[in-house]
Amino acid sequence: MRSRFVCLSALVLSLPTMAAQDVFINDPAHTAASFEVGHQGVSWIRGRFNAVESKIVLDRTAKQGTIDAVIKTASFDTGHEARDRIVRGEDYLNVEKFPTMTFKSTKLKFDGDNLVGADGELTLAGVTRPVLVDIPFFKCVSNPARKTEQCGADVRTMIKRSDFGVKRGATTPMADEVKIAIQIEAYKQ
């Protein structure tokens, strides 16, 4: 019996220790996806998606984890309702057929201890393509009111909407290239 205990103890002690993964869920009041797209080569249309859900799983020691975001396309908002209805329609986002846009990371990138980017896949209008995102800002602090850790992130990328089948007006009046940024505040679960 003692030899079994010694063998079992040796086995347990020789197993690699599990890395601590922290899970963060976004605060909807402080999380949004914004965008910029050129208009007729002379100005920018800026707006946001008001409904974003995100989850960050982070193992800072192993420098790995995941970022997932789900953006509700019907929450598209430029502050101009007539334009917003057109963009939500079949020729652009087609929100009835494609109610969400999603980002799923495949690999996080670190510079030392700092999270600075991610490889991932963006699904828009039913088309999934690889994208690279920059994370120029990522910081975690202790939130005394909630008594938990809080992280903030600024996630940015640029896409060609025609790569996702959204081709109407891709040269004029609206440019094909779209800058996307997701500002996230999230709390440790």
Secondary structure in CASP SS format (residue, H / E / C, confidence):
PFRMAT SS
TARGET T0000
AUTHOR 0000-0000-0000
METHOD secondary structure of the structure
MODEL  1
M C 1.00
R H 1.00
S H 1.00
R H 1.00
F H 1.00
V H 1.00
C H 1.00
L H 1.00
S H 1.00
A H 1.00
L H 1.00
V H 1.00
L H 1.00
S H 1.00
L C 1.00
P C 1.00
T C 1.00
M C 1.00
A C 1.00
A C 1.00
Q C 1.00
D E 1.00
V E 1.00
F E 1.00
I E 1.00
N E 1.00
D C 1.00
P H 1.00
A H 1.00
H H 1.00
T C 1.00
A E 1.00
A E 1.00
S E 1.00
F E 1.00
E E 1.00
V E 1.00
G E 1.00
H E 1.00
Q C 1.00
G C 1.00
V C 1.00
S E 1.00
W E 1.00
I E 1.00
R E 1.00
G E 1.00
R E 1.00
F E 1.00
N C 1.00
A C 1.00
V E 1.00
E E 1.00
S E 1.00
K E 1.00
I E 1.00
V E 1.00
L E 1.00
D E 1.00
R C 1.00
T C 1.00
A C 1.00
K C 1.00
Q E 1.00
G E 1.00
T E 1.00
I E 1.00
D E 1.00
A E 1.00
V E 1.00
I E 1.00
K E 1.00
T H 1.00
A H 1.00
S H 1.00
F E 1.00
D E 1.00
T C 1.00
G C 1.00
H C 1.00
E H 1.00
A H 1.00
R H 1.00
D H 1.00
R H 1.00
I H 1.00
V H 1.00
R H 1.00
G C 1.00
E C 1.00
D C 1.00
Y C 1.00
L C 1.00
N C 1.00
V C 1.00
E C 1.00
K C 1.00
F C 1.00
P C 1.00
T E 1.00
M E 1.00
T E 1.00
F E 1.00
K E 1.00
S E 1.00
T E 1.00
K E 1.00
L E 1.00
K E 1.00
F E 1.00
D E 1.00
G C 1.00
D C 1.00
N E 1.00
L E 1.00
V E 1.00
G E 1.00
A E 1.00
D E 1.00
G E 1.00
E E 1.00
L E 1.00
T E 1.00
L E 1.00
A C 1.00
G C 1.00
V E 1.00
T E 1.00
R E 1.00
P E 1.00
V E 1.00
L E 1.00
V E 1.00
D E 1.00
I E 1.00
P E 1.00
F E 1.00
F E 1.00
K E 1.00
C E 1.00
V E 1.00
S E 1.00
N E 1.00
P C 1.00
A C 1.00
R C 1.00
K C 1.00
T E 1.00
E E 1.00
Q E 1.00
C E 1.00
G E 1.00
A E 1.00
D E 1.00
V E 1.00
R E 1.00
T E 1.00
M E 1.00
I E 1.00
K E 1.00
R H 1.00
S H 1.00
D H 1.00
F H 1.00
G C 1.00
V C 1.00
K C 1.00
R C 1.00
G C 1.00
A C 1.00
T C 1.00
T C 1.00
P C 1.00
M E 1.00
A E 1.00
D E 1.00
E E 1.00
V E 1.00
K E 1.00
I E 1.00
A E 1.00
I E 1.00
Q E 1.00
I E 1.00
E E 1.00
A E 1.00
Y E 1.00
K E 1.00
Q C 1.00
END
